[in-house]
Amino acid sequence: MVDGCVRTFISDLNGIEHTIMFSIENWWCGDLQRFINQTNAAYSIQALENTVVFAINKNDWKKSD
């Protein structure tokens, strides 16, 4: 993330949200294990203010090895 603040969270079976972490500018956020395995993410991400992010797909990520 280039600028802004986001909240990473998970919702339990009762629909209650549990915050995992906050990410601010120059931090990473996401679900790396699910990204690698290409399965649905376990976490949700909510922008708490105007946010500028970088995104990468798996093929481009593999090229960086």
C-alpha positions as CSV (number, residue, x, y, z in Angstrom):
1,M,0.0,0.0,0.0
2,V,1.4,3.4,-1.0
3,D,-0.9,5.6,1.1
4,G,-3.8,5.3,3.5
5,C,-4.9,2.9,6.2
6,V,-6.7,-0.4,5.9
7,R,-8.1,-2.9,8.4
8,T,-7.7,-6.7,7.8
9,F,-10.4,-8.7,9.6
10,I,-12.3,-12.0,9.7
11,S,-16.0,-12.6,10.4
12,D,-16.9,-15.5,12.7
13,L,-19.9,-17.8,12.3
14,N,-22.1,-15.3,14.2
15,G,-21.1,-12.5,11.9
16,I,-18.9,-10.7,14.5
17,E,-15.9,-9.1,12.9
18,H,-12.5,-9.6,14.5
19,T,-9.7,-7.2,13.5
20,I,-6.4,-9.0,12.6
21,M,-4.3,-6.0,11.9
22,F,-4.2,-2.4,10.6
23,S,-1.9,-1.5,7.7
24,I,-0.6,2.0,7.0
25,E,1.4,3.4,4.2
26,N,4.4,1.3,3.0
27,W,3.0,-1.8,4.6
28,W,1.7,-5.0,3.0
29,C,-1.7,-6.6,3.7
30,G,-3.4,-9.6,2.3
31,D,-3.7,-13.4,2.7
32,L,-0.3,-14.7,1.3
33,Q,-1.0,-18.4,1.9
34,R,-4.3,-18.2,0.0
35,F,-2.7,-16.1,-2.7
36,I,0.0,-18.7,-3.2
37,N,-2.5,-21.6,-3.2
38,Q,-5.0,-19.5,-5.3
39,T,-7.9,-20.2,-3.0
40,N,-10.5,-17.8,-1.6
41,A,-9.1,-15.4,0.9
42,A,-9.9,-16.0,4.6
43,Y,-9.6,-12.3,5.4
44,S,-11.5,-9.2,4.3
45,I,-9.8,-5.8,3.9
46,Q,-11.5,-2.5,4.6
47,A,-10.1,0.9,3.6
48,L,-10.5,3.3,6.5
49,E,-9.4,6.3,4.5
50,N,-8.6,7.2,0.9
51,T,-6.0,4.5,0.0
52,V,-3.6,4.0,-2.9
53,V,-2.5,0.3,-3.3
54,F,-0.3,-1.8,-5.5
55,A,-1.6,-5.1,-6.8
56,I,0.2,-8.1,-8.3
57,N,-0.9,-11.3,-9.9
58,K,0.6,-14.7,-9.2
59,N,2.5,-14.9,-12.5
60,D,4.2,-11.6,-12.0
61,W,5.0,-12.4,-8.4
62,K,6.7,-15.7,-9.5
63,K,8.8,-13.7,-12.0
64,S,10.3,-11.8,-9.1
65,D,12.1,-14.9,-7.7
